[in-house]
Amino acid sequence: MSDLHLGIQTLAQFGGGQSWRLALAHDRAHHTLLWFTRGQGRILMDGRRRGLGTHNAVFVPAQTLFAIDISPQTLGQVVTIPVGTPLRLPDMPRHLRVRDVHVQAELGALIEAAQREQSQTRPLAHDALEAHVALMSVWLRRQIMEEEHIPSPRSAGERLSRRFVQMIPKHFTSGAPVSFYAAELGVTPTHLSRAVKAATGKTAADLLTERVVHAARSLLEQTTHPARNIAAHLGFGSAAYFTRFMQQHAGASPSQLRAQAPRGGQQAAQNPRTNTPRSRASA
């Protein structure tokens, strides 16, 4: 199923059977509603890291940086919603711990009904799927209104971390270093990295690196673009440095990662745009 289509997947399908797809910090081109039904883990979202558990609902708007660290035994469903949908959705990330069993059952029933419509070939199945997802959006907004789900106040460091991660999807392909983000935010690189580390458990450089690695692996595995084009798209000054970077941070060269990719995932597409390389050109 395309990431840009309305639909339901299992958590395993969403991760494509590869842990890095969820564990590395990244953003997606669609809105995402995740419903966890078994297991535990941690989620990095909106500039801070929190624990995940059974009957947690997470809404991730498009272009929101997030990462999920879960065990293979964790189960759940994922609703992907394209940008531009007429559905009324929250405009910010939300993480809800749902304790009421009736409320849990309500969302579970909506997802099951949507899955049935998606798997069958009945007339107007897509219309029915949209209607079920519309009810999920109502469910989500009702829960957000509950007092128990009002987010806790953020510290100054957490607010800075949130502003930083909001910038990453817009700038990570430029090759800009942490100092660029710090200057834009009006702080020193050291202060920024300390704040991000305290809020997320990872440094600012770690999150930037993860976003680049995730994009690189996705392009290598899902497209036929030459590695040199992918390198230029991601702000690297040379294909050779891109190779060293991937060997260091992904444990394999671009050609090895492409050879190891699950078959059937590659597709032709327009060439990635070329960006003027900045920090990675001389790193």
Backbone bond lengths (Angstrom), bond angles and torsions (degrees), N, CA, C in turn:
res aa  C-N    CA-C-N  psi(-1)  N-CA   C-N-CA  omega(-1)  CA-C   N-CA-C  phi
1 M - - - 1.459 - - 1.524 109.81 -
2 S 1.292 118.78 133.78 1.454 122.71 178.39 1.516 110.70 -66.97
3 D 1.364 115.60 142.45 1.454 120.49 176.88 1.522 111.96 -61.83
4 L 1.339 117.41 -19.22 1.453 120.54 -174.60 1.522 112.68 -94.43
5 H 1.325 118.50 5.26 1.460 122.35 -179.04 1.520 110.34 -107.12
6 L 1.309 116.21 146.83 1.451 121.21 173.11 1.518 108.84 -65.07
7 G 1.318 117.52 131.27 1.456 118.57 179.63 1.512 112.86 179.59
8 I 1.336 114.54 173.56 1.460 123.61 -178.57 1.519 108.66 -118.42
9 Q 1.316 117.04 136.57 1.452 122.97 174.69 1.522 109.20 -134.18
10 T 1.332 115.99 161.60 1.454 118.70 166.71 1.514 107.99 -78.44
11 L 1.308 116.36 163.76 1.455 120.60 178.14 1.524 110.56 -61.60
12 A 1.333 116.76 -37.43 1.466 120.55 178.87 1.521 110.88 -64.43
13 Q 1.320 117.15 -41.97 1.459 120.33 178.01 1.521 111.15 -65.12
14 F 1.309 116.74 -38.54 1.461 121.91 -179.84 1.527 110.78 -61.28
15 G 1.337 115.96 -36.97 1.456 120.75 178.94 1.507 113.87 -83.65
16 G 1.332 116.91 -5.74 1.458 120.25 177.83 1.514 114.25 62.79
17 G 1.334 117.65 21.19 1.450 120.09 179.17 1.519 114.23 72.83
18 Q 1.333 117.74 9.81 1.458 121.84 -178.97 1.528 109.13 -128.62
19 S 1.320 116.95 119.15 1.466 121.19 -171.91 1.522 112.84 -61.09
20 W 1.339 118.39 -31.72 1.470 119.90 -176.64 1.524 112.12 -63.48
21 R 1.325 117.52 -27.09 1.461 119.99 -177.96 1.524 112.13 -62.34
22 L 1.322 116.82 -28.04 1.462 120.55 178.10 1.523 111.87 -104.31
23 A 1.328 117.39 -34.04 1.462 121.03 -171.61 1.524 113.64 -77.01
24 L 1.344 117.97 -27.80 1.459 120.21 178.07 1.530 109.84 -83.26
25 A 1.318 116.65 139.41 1.458 120.60 178.46 1.525 110.19 -60.77
26 H 1.321 116.41 129.83 1.461 121.37 -178.19 1.527 109.18 -160.74
27 D 1.308 116.21 171.70 1.456 121.72 172.93 1.518 108.34 -130.66
28 R 1.318 116.82 163.58 1.462 121.31 -177.21 1.524 110.51 -128.15
29 A 1.326 114.53 161.74 1.466 120.41 -175.08 1.519 112.59 -85.35
30 H 1.320 117.81 3.17 1.466 121.52 -179.71 1.520 109.77 -130.07
31 H 1.326 117.17 163.55 1.455 122.39 172.03 1.531 108.33 -77.70
32 T 1.324 116.22 148.15 1.462 120.59 -175.79 1.524 110.57 -135.63
33 L 1.332 115.73 130.64 1.461 121.93 171.52 1.525 107.72 -114.68
34 L 1.325 116.75 119.91 1.463 121.87 179.58 1.523 109.53 -110.04
35 W 1.329 115.32 135.95 1.459 121.51 179.40 1.527 107.61 -126.99
36 F 1.329 116.77 112.54 1.465 122.39 -175.90 1.531 109.27 -94.42
37 T 1.320 115.42 125.68 1.468 120.34 -176.00 1.522 113.44 -112.47
38 R 1.323 117.80 -11.09 1.467 120.40 175.32 1.518 109.24 -159.80
39 G 1.335 115.49 144.65 1.450 119.92 174.90 1.520 113.41 99.13
40 Q 1.317 114.05 177.39 1.452 121.54 -178.96 1.526 110.11 -136.62
41 G 1.310 115.55 167.47 1.455 120.02 178.15 1.513 109.72 175.69
42 R 1.325 115.16 -158.30 1.458 121.32 178.18 1.522 108.77 -137.96
43 I 1.322 115.69 149.65 1.451 120.42 176.81 1.526 109.48 -128.15
44 L 1.298 115.77 135.31 1.467 122.83 172.59 1.521 106.27 -104.51
45 M 1.316 116.37 118.35 1.463 120.78 -176.93 1.516 109.34 -160.18
46 D 1.318 116.02 142.88 1.455 121.92 176.84 1.530 111.67 59.48
47 G 1.334 115.61 31.11 1.452 119.93 173.94 1.500 116.72 83.90
48 R 1.342 118.38 10.93 1.451 119.74 174.38 1.523 110.48 -151.10
49 R 1.331 115.08 162.31 1.459 120.81 -177.44 1.522 110.12 -110.39
50 R 1.346 114.51 137.57 1.463 119.98 -178.32 1.522 109.38 -139.14
51 G 1.331 115.73 161.21 1.445 120.71 177.15 1.518 111.62 -76.46
52 L 1.333 116.16 149.05 1.463 123.60 176.01 1.515 109.14 -115.04
53 G 1.324 116.48 146.92 1.453 120.00 177.24 1.509 111.65 -149.97
54 T 1.329 115.09 -178.00 1.452 121.38 178.65 1.528 110.46 -61.38
55 H 1.320 115.93 140.97 1.460 123.85 -179.19 1.533 112.35 62.19
56 N 1.324 114.35 39.38 1.465 121.15 169.41 1.522 107.84 -102.02
57 A 1.326 116.08 135.33 1.464 122.06 174.52 1.524 107.95 -112.61
58 V 1.325 116.06 133.09 1.464 121.10 -178.34 1.522 108.19 -128.28
59 F 1.334 115.92 126.70 1.456 120.16 174.56 1.521 108.86 -109.61
60 V 1.338 115.39 124.12 1.460 122.09 -178.10 1.528 108.59 -118.40
61 P 1.324 118.88 104.59 1.469 119.67 177.10 1.530 111.27 -62.96
62 A 1.313 116.80 156.99 1.456 121.50 176.52 1.525 110.24 -55.61
63 Q 1.332 115.74 146.13 1.469 123.57 178.52 1.529 112.70 64.16
64 T 1.335 116.81 27.45 1.465 121.67 175.38 1.514 108.99 -105.41
65 L 1.324 117.63 125.41 1.454 121.19 -179.20 1.530 109.54 -71.03
66 F 1.343 116.01 130.79 1.460 120.14 176.94 1.517 110.27 -154.64
67 A 1.329 115.57 162.97 1.465 122.63 175.60 1.515 107.63 -151.45
68 I 1.324 116.13 142.98 1.459 121.15 -178.02 1.528 108.72 -125.06
69 D 1.327 115.83 124.95 1.460 122.01 178.44 1.523 107.91 -111.71
70 I 1.328 116.83 103.77 1.463 122.19 -176.39 1.519 110.10 -134.41
71 S 1.324 115.78 162.23 1.462 120.72 177.29 1.525 109.82 -84.32
72 P 1.334 118.30 161.20 1.465 120.68 178.03 1.525 113.09 -61.08
73 Q 1.326 117.04 -19.87 1.465 120.51 -178.75 1.533 112.94 -83.09
74 T 1.319 117.36 -8.11 1.465 120.48 -179.04 1.526 109.91 -71.36
75 L 1.322 116.54 133.48 1.458 121.73 -178.54 1.525 110.85 -118.96
76 G 1.318 115.07 155.08 1.451 119.75 176.99 1.506 111.76 174.66
77 Q 1.327 115.27 178.14 1.460 121.83 177.37 1.532 108.92 -122.77
78 V 1.320 114.78 154.26 1.462 121.09 -178.26 1.526 108.43 -130.77
79 V 1.317 116.35 128.91 1.459 122.92 176.15 1.530 107.19 -106.74
80 T 1.322 117.49 119.91 1.462 121.02 177.05 1.528 108.52 -102.96
81 I 1.328 115.43 132.64 1.465 121.82 -173.37 1.528 108.37 -128.99
82 P 1.322 118.61 119.07 1.468 120.17 -177.72 1.517 112.62 -65.49
83 V 1.329 115.27 151.55 1.462 121.26 174.95 1.530 108.78 -67.20
84 G 1.310 116.86 143.77 1.456 120.58 -179.95 1.510 113.41 94.36
85 T 1.328 117.54 -1.44 1.452 120.71 178.05 1.519 110.59 -64.34
86 P 1.338 118.15 147.06 1.468 119.96 177.07 1.524 113.36 -73.58
87 L 1.333 117.88 -4.95 1.454 120.45 179.14 1.524 110.64 -61.64
88 R 1.305 116.47 144.33 1.459 121.70 175.57 1.521 107.98 -88.11
89 L 1.327 115.44 110.94 1.457 121.45 -174.95 1.525 110.15 -122.11
90 P 1.332 117.39 155.43 1.469 119.19 175.44 1.527 110.41 -59.83
91 D 1.305 116.72 150.51 1.461 120.58 -179.93 1.516 112.38 -99.90
92 M 1.324 117.25 8.90 1.456 121.18 178.34 1.526 109.59 -143.39
93 P 1.332 117.40 156.68 1.467 119.80 179.95 1.525 111.34 -62.64
94 R 1.324 116.00 145.72 1.467 120.60 178.00 1.522 109.79 -141.04
95 H 1.332 115.26 141.03 1.461 122.90 176.50 1.520 107.28 -126.99
96 L 1.336 115.95 115.16 1.461 121.54 -175.13 1.523 110.33 -116.20
97 R 1.311 116.35 130.31 1.473 121.82 172.16 1.525 106.83 -99.36
98 V 1.323 116.25 107.02 1.467 121.66 -171.47 1.526 109.00 -93.76
99 R 1.327 117.22 113.80 1.465 122.03 -175.90 1.534 113.35 -99.15
100 D 1.307 117.57 -26.57 1.468 121.48 -178.02 1.533 109.39 -73.62
101 V 1.343 116.74 121.72 1.463 120.33 -175.59 1.529 111.29 -65.86
102 H 1.317 117.70 -30.79 1.461 120.02 179.50 1.532 110.58 -70.09
103 V 1.315 115.95 -38.23 1.463 120.62 177.98 1.529 109.95 -69.02
104 Q 1.330 116.74 -38.99 1.465 120.96 175.55 1.534 110.44 -59.19
105 A 1.326 115.56 -47.33 1.465 120.53 -178.37 1.521 111.46 -64.14
106 E 1.320 116.47 -34.00 1.465 120.32 -178.99 1.526 111.12 -62.58
107 L 1.338 117.03 -47.83 1.462 119.25 179.07 1.523 110.63 -67.92
108 G 1.322 117.25 -40.28 1.460 119.92 178.71 1.518 112.19 -58.77
109 A 1.325 116.73 -40.77 1.469 120.80 179.96 1.528 110.94 -66.90
110 L 1.317 117.40 -39.44 1.470 120.79 179.18 1.528 110.92 -64.32
111 I 1.326 116.21 -41.46 1.467 119.55 179.53 1.518 110.79 -66.97
112 E 1.331 117.19 -42.36 1.473 120.35 178.99 1.529 110.84 -61.94
113 A 1.322 117.23 -42.06 1.463 120.47 179.34 1.525 110.67 -64.29
114 A 1.337 116.60 -40.25 1.463 120.21 178.37 1.522 111.04 -65.50
115 Q 1.327 116.66 -39.21 1.467 120.38 178.23 1.516 111.35 -62.64
116 R 1.336 117.24 -39.53 1.469 120.12 178.61 1.522 110.61 -63.29
117 E 1.304 117.72 -43.71 1.465 120.39 179.02 1.530 111.46 -63.40
118 Q 1.317 116.11 -38.15 1.461 120.62 -179.05 1.519 111.51 -67.77
119 S 1.330 116.99 -35.17 1.466 120.90 -174.79 1.525 113.17 -85.66
120 Q 1.330 117.79 -12.63 1.459 120.80 -177.99 1.526 110.87 -102.42
121 T 1.304 115.27 169.25 1.472 120.61 -179.10 1.526 110.88 -115.09
122 R 1.309 116.36 34.42 1.452 120.52 -179.28 1.517 110.37 -71.96
123 P 1.329 117.46 152.79 1.477 119.54 175.04 1.527 110.68 -58.34
124 L 1.328 115.81 142.99 1.466 123.19 177.21 1.527 112.63 61.75
125 A 1.338 116.44 26.63 1.464 119.74 -179.02 1.525 111.38 -61.55
126 H 1.325 117.05 -39.24 1.464 118.91 -178.87 1.527 110.79 -67.59
127 D 1.329 116.62 -37.54 1.467 119.46 176.33 1.526 110.53 -61.39
128 A 1.316 115.60 -40.74 1.463 119.80 179.28 1.527 110.40 -66.75
129 L 1.343 116.31 -40.22 1.466 120.50 177.60 1.525 110.44 -60.05
130 E 1.318 116.92 -45.30 1.468 120.99 178.52 1.533 110.88 -60.62
131 A 1.340 116.46 -38.78 1.462 119.87 -179.43 1.535 110.81 -65.54
132 H 1.329 116.80 -41.08 1.463 119.67 178.75 1.526 110.91 -65.89
133 V 1.323 117.02 -40.60 1.469 119.86 179.21 1.533 110.04 -68.02
134 A 1.332 117.62 -33.66 1.462 120.34 175.08 1.527 110.47 -61.00
135 L 1.329 116.95 -40.43 1.462 120.27 177.11 1.530 111.05 -67.12
136 M 1.334 117.23 -33.53 1.468 119.96 175.02 1.522 110.81 -63.15
137 S 1.339 116.19 -38.46 1.465 119.10 178.97 1.527 110.47 -65.74
138 V 1.340 116.52 -35.65 1.472 119.94 175.57 1.526 109.57 -65.21
139 W 1.321 115.78 -45.29 1.477 120.89 178.08 1.529 109.87 -56.23
140 L 1.324 116.46 -46.61 1.459 121.63 -177.52 1.520 111.00 -62.38
141 R 1.326 116.88 -46.42 1.460 119.71 -177.71 1.529 111.86 -69.30
142 R 1.330 117.08 -32.06 1.463 119.74 175.24 1.525 110.80 -63.73
143 Q 1.327 115.65 -42.63 1.463 118.81 -179.19 1.528 111.51 -66.96
144 I 1.316 117.06 -38.17 1.460 120.83 179.11 1.525 110.94 -60.86
145 M 1.328 116.66 -30.34 1.464 121.27 -179.56 1.529 113.01 -74.79
146 E 1.333 117.36 -17.30 1.455 120.73 -178.29 1.534 110.45 -69.66
147 E 1.325 115.97 141.80 1.462 120.98 -176.90 1.524 112.07 -60.18
148 E 1.344 117.16 -35.20 1.460 120.10 -177.60 1.524 112.80 -66.38
149 H 1.332 116.75 -16.58 1.457 120.21 -177.69 1.523 113.12 -106.10
150 I 1.318 117.63 11.81 1.458 120.22 174.63 1.524 108.24 -69.79
151 P 1.330 118.50 125.32 1.469 120.04 -177.09 1.530 111.83 -61.02
152 S 1.324 115.62 146.01 1.460 120.30 176.56 1.523 109.95 -72.09
153 P 1.321 117.53 151.14 1.475 120.61 179.89 1.530 110.64 -59.36
154 R 1.326 115.97 146.76 1.464 121.28 179.11 1.528 110.64 -97.97
155 S 1.316 114.27 146.87 1.453 119.64 172.45 1.528 108.60 -75.63
156 A 1.336 116.35 169.06 1.461 120.34 177.93 1.522 110.92 -60.19
157 G 1.335 116.53 -38.75 1.459 120.43 178.74 1.513 112.54 -64.93
158 E 1.327 116.75 -39.57 1.470 120.38 178.54 1.518 111.11 -68.07
159 R 1.322 117.12 -35.43 1.463 119.06 177.15 1.525 110.93 -67.09
160 L 1.320 116.98 -38.36 1.465 120.54 176.58 1.522 110.26 -65.60
161 S 1.322 117.04 -42.07 1.466 120.92 178.48 1.523 110.85 -60.72
162 R 1.319 117.16 -41.25 1.459 120.40 178.70 1.526 111.14 -63.22
163 R 1.312 117.56 -43.34 1.464 120.25 179.16 1.530 110.62 -62.98
164 F 1.323 116.58 -37.44 1.465 120.33 179.15 1.530 111.23 -64.27
165 V 1.339 117.58 -50.28 1.459 118.97 -176.90 1.524 111.99 -67.63
166 Q 1.335 117.38 -24.07 1.460 119.83 175.19 1.519 111.63 -69.06
167 M 1.328 117.76 -23.67 1.458 121.90 179.32 1.531 112.57 -82.05
168 I 1.316 117.69 -28.86 1.460 120.65 -171.92 1.525 113.49 -57.34
169 P 1.340 120.37 -48.49 1.473 118.64 -179.57 1.525 113.95 -58.30
170 K 1.328 117.32 -26.68 1.460 121.02 -177.51 1.529 112.67 -83.49
171 H 1.337 117.65 -25.04 1.460 119.56 -168.68 1.530 115.14 -124.75
172 F 1.341 119.65 -7.49 1.458 118.34 -170.48 1.522 113.55 -64.02
173 T 1.331 119.04 -25.87 1.466 120.05 -179.56 1.526 112.55 -79.40
174 S 1.326 117.79 -5.12 1.467 120.39 -179.30 1.515 112.19 -81.70
175 G 1.332 117.50 -16.85 1.453 120.08 -174.58 1.515 112.98 81.10
176 A 1.327 118.07 8.27 1.466 121.07 -177.94 1.525 110.84 -63.88
177 P 1.343 117.37 137.84 1.470 121.01 179.97 1.522 111.79 -80.44
178 V 1.330 115.49 175.10 1.466 120.55 179.24 1.522 110.82 -58.95
179 S 1.330 117.60 -33.16 1.465 120.48 -179.22 1.528 111.90 -61.06
180 F 1.339 117.09 -31.79 1.467 120.09 176.55 1.526 110.42 -63.55
181 Y 1.329 116.80 -47.07 1.460 120.87 -179.23 1.528 110.23 -64.76
182 A 1.329 116.42 -41.33 1.457 120.17 179.92 1.530 110.94 -61.60
183 A 1.336 116.06 -43.25 1.458 119.73 179.40 1.522 111.07 -63.15
184 E 1.323 117.06 -41.49 1.462 120.87 178.48 1.524 111.56 -63.30
185 L 1.332 116.25 -31.55 1.464 121.29 -178.22 1.527 112.88 -91.85
186 G 1.332 116.50 -4.91 1.455 120.45 176.49 1.515 114.88 76.55
187 V 1.336 117.86 28.92 1.463 121.80 178.84 1.518 108.91 -133.72
188 T 1.317 117.11 172.80 1.462 120.77 176.27 1.526 109.52 -82.92
189 P 1.337 117.87 154.46 1.474 119.91 176.70 1.524 112.74 -56.87
190 T 1.339 116.68 -37.24 1.468 120.11 179.91 1.523 110.87 -64.82
191 H 1.318 116.54 -45.09 1.471 119.94 179.17 1.526 110.89 -63.41
192 L 1.321 116.61 -41.97 1.466 120.07 179.81 1.525 110.62 -61.67
193 S 1.324 117.09 -47.12 1.457 119.89 -177.29 1.517 111.75 -65.00
194 R 1.340 116.79 -36.72 1.465 119.38 177.99 1.524 110.94 -65.80
195 A 1.327 116.42 -42.17 1.463 119.90 -179.48 1.526 111.09 -65.51
196 V 1.333 116.52 -44.00 1.459 120.76 -179.75 1.530 110.31 -65.49
197 K 1.322 117.27 -41.47 1.465 121.30 178.74 1.520 111.30 -61.27
198 A 1.329 116.63 -43.60 1.466 120.28 -179.90 1.518 111.96 -64.89
199 A 1.339 117.14 -35.38 1.466 120.95 -175.95 1.516 113.46 -84.32
200 T 1.339 116.88 -32.19 1.472 120.19 -172.03 1.519 114.91 -117.93
201 G 1.328 116.73 -15.41 1.462 119.45 -174.72 1.515 113.00 84.92
202 K 1.339 116.47 -0.38 1.467 121.27 179.45 1.523 108.59 -132.04
203 T 1.330 116.47 151.55 1.453 119.37 178.14 1.520 110.44 -77.55
204 A 1.329 115.93 166.71 1.461 120.27 176.86 1.521 110.38 -59.61
205 A 1.338 117.17 -41.22 1.467 120.64 178.76 1.520 111.19 -64.13
206 D 1.342 117.21 -37.09 1.471 120.26 177.79 1.530 110.87 -59.28
207 L 1.327 116.85 -45.96 1.458 120.41 -177.19 1.530 111.41 -66.98
208 L 1.323 116.80 -40.17 1.461 119.59 176.26 1.522 110.83 -61.68
209 T 1.315 115.70 -45.52 1.468 119.84 -179.91 1.520 111.08 -61.34
210 E 1.337 117.09 -45.09 1.461 120.40 -179.46 1.520 111.36 -60.56
211 R 1.338 116.55 -40.90 1.470 118.07 -179.54 1.517 111.18 -64.34
212 V 1.330 117.26 -39.78 1.465 120.42 178.88 1.527 110.65 -67.54
213 V 1.323 117.27 -43.47 1.473 120.35 179.77 1.525 110.35 -62.40
214 H 1.327 117.03 -42.56 1.469 119.87 179.71 1.523 110.67 -61.53
215 A 1.323 116.93 -45.24 1.466 120.28 179.33 1.520 110.99 -63.54
216 A 1.334 116.44 -42.88 1.458 120.30 -179.25 1.527 111.21 -62.86
217 R 1.322 117.13 -47.64 1.465 120.15 -179.07 1.530 110.93 -64.30
218 S 1.331 116.68 -39.02 1.466 119.21 179.15 1.523 110.96 -63.10
219 L 1.330 117.12 -44.51 1.467 120.57 -179.60 1.519 111.49 -68.03
220 L 1.332 117.06 -38.42 1.464 120.02 179.28 1.525 111.49 -66.32
221 E 1.330 116.56 -37.58 1.458 120.21 -175.26 1.526 113.36 -86.14
222 Q 1.325 117.80 -28.70 1.455 120.05 -170.83 1.519 113.97 -107.87
223 T 1.329 117.96 -7.23 1.456 120.63 179.94 1.524 110.36 -131.48
224 T 1.307 116.02 173.45 1.468 121.53 177.09 1.523 111.55 -107.82
225 H 1.323 118.34 15.26 1.460 120.61 179.77 1.529 110.45 -60.87
226 P 1.303 119.44 138.32 1.465 121.43 174.21 1.529 110.74 -59.87
227 A 1.318 115.96 148.16 1.464 120.54 -178.65 1.529 111.26 -58.32
228 R 1.318 117.61 -34.90 1.474 119.74 -179.02 1.533 111.08 -65.09
229 N 1.335 117.22 -34.79 1.471 120.08 177.56 1.523 110.93 -69.73
230 I 1.327 115.84 -39.43 1.467 120.12 177.94 1.522 109.40 -64.67
231 A 1.324 116.68 -41.51 1.467 121.31 178.34 1.524 110.88 -58.67
232 A 1.329 117.06 -47.14 1.464 120.94 179.68 1.522 111.12 -63.67
233 H 1.330 116.67 -41.14 1.470 121.72 179.25 1.520 111.65 -59.51
234 L 1.342 116.34 -34.80 1.457 120.63 -175.98 1.529 113.14 -94.68
235 G 1.333 117.42 10.52 1.454 120.19 172.52 1.510 116.05 88.84
236 F 1.332 117.82 14.25 1.460 120.50 178.15 1.523 110.20 -85.52
237 G 1.325 115.78 141.73 1.450 119.85 -178.49 1.505 113.96 -77.46
238 S 1.338 117.31 -17.95 1.462 120.19 179.92 1.512 109.77 -155.28
239 A 1.326 115.39 156.15 1.465 120.63 176.96 1.520 110.22 -66.96
240 A 1.332 116.50 -30.89 1.461 119.98 -178.96 1.528 110.93 -65.74
241 Y 1.341 116.65 -42.59 1.456 118.10 178.33 1.525 111.00 -68.31
242 F 1.307 117.31 -36.64 1.462 121.21 176.24 1.532 109.95 -58.31
243 T 1.321 116.62 -42.49 1.465 120.51 178.86 1.514 110.79 -62.50
244 R 1.331 117.98 -45.46 1.469 120.68 179.46 1.529 111.05 -63.86
245 F 1.320 115.60 -40.05 1.468 120.52 179.22 1.531 110.72 -60.96
246 M 1.315 117.51 -46.33 1.466 120.88 -178.27 1.530 111.10 -69.18
247 Q 1.317 117.60 -36.83 1.463 119.47 176.68 1.517 111.09 -62.59
248 Q 1.343 115.97 -38.04 1.458 120.05 -179.30 1.525 112.10 -72.43
249 H 1.329 117.24 -42.36 1.457 120.28 -171.10 1.532 115.17 -101.73
250 A 1.325 117.38 -16.41 1.470 119.89 178.01 1.522 111.96 -118.58
251 G 1.331 116.81 -6.70 1.462 120.24 176.53 1.509 115.00 79.99
252 A 1.328 117.75 9.18 1.470 121.07 -179.25 1.518 108.75 -160.03
253 S 1.324 116.04 158.55 1.454 120.99 178.10 1.523 109.91 -77.06
254 P 1.331 117.90 163.92 1.469 119.68 177.09 1.527 112.78 -55.07
255 S 1.320 117.95 -42.23 1.468 119.62 -179.68 1.517 111.32 -65.96
256 Q 1.329 116.97 -36.78 1.468 119.95 178.07 1.515 111.30 -68.07
257 L 1.327 116.99 -41.90 1.467 120.52 178.92 1.518 110.57 -62.66
258 R 1.308 116.92 -40.47 1.465 120.39 178.73 1.524 110.89 -65.92
259 A 1.324 116.99 -40.17 1.467 120.46 179.77 1.527 111.49 -67.50
260 Q 1.343 116.45 -30.53 1.462 120.62 -178.93 1.517 112.97 -82.95
261 A 1.325 118.25 -9.57 1.458 121.94 -174.81 1.518 111.33 -64.96
262 P 1.337 117.50 145.19 1.466 120.47 174.83 1.517 110.37 -56.90
263 R 1.301 117.93 135.27 1.458 121.79 -178.16 1.522 110.92 -68.62
264 G 1.323 115.25 148.25 1.462 120.31 178.56 1.502 113.33 91.25
265 G 1.356 117.45 -2.21 1.450 118.86 -177.88 1.505 114.33 -93.08
266 Q 1.350 116.60 -12.90 1.450 118.49 -176.64 1.514 111.07 -86.41
267 Q 1.320 115.46 147.82 1.450 120.59 178.90 1.519 109.09 -150.79
268 A 1.303 116.22 148.86 1.454 120.02 177.71 1.518 109.23 -73.77
269 A 1.310 115.99 146.90 1.465 120.89 179.06 1.509 108.12 -156.51
270 Q 1.313 115.27 175.03 1.439 118.95 177.09 1.516 109.73 -64.59
271 N 1.318 116.28 149.50 1.446 119.84 179.52 1.516 110.20 -61.66
272 P 1.366 116.93 139.68 1.457 118.48 175.32 1.518 109.06 -59.95
273 R 1.315 114.62 147.72 1.456 116.80 179.73 1.516 109.44 -69.16
274 T 1.310 116.72 150.19 1.450 121.64 179.16 1.524 109.04 -93.42
275 N 1.333 116.13 129.39 1.453 121.45 178.93 1.525 109.66 -108.87
276 T 1.307 117.14 151.79 1.442 120.55 174.52 1.518 108.89 -70.01
277 P 1.336 119.27 117.50 1.455 121.17 -176.40 1.523 111.11 -67.35
278 R 1.333 114.83 145.42 1.466 118.91 178.14 1.528 108.15 -122.35
279 S 1.318 118.85 -104.48 1.449 119.28 -171.25 1.521 113.57 -63.89
280 R 1.330 118.31 -37.57 1.457 118.44 -174.76 1.517 112.31 -70.24
281 A 1.333 117.46 -16.62 1.456 120.31 178.82 1.513 111.41 -67.21
282 S 1.322 115.94 -27.98 1.464 118.54 -175.45 1.515 112.52 -120.42
283 A 1.354 114.99 7.28 1.475 117.67 -176.78 1.518 110.65 -69.43
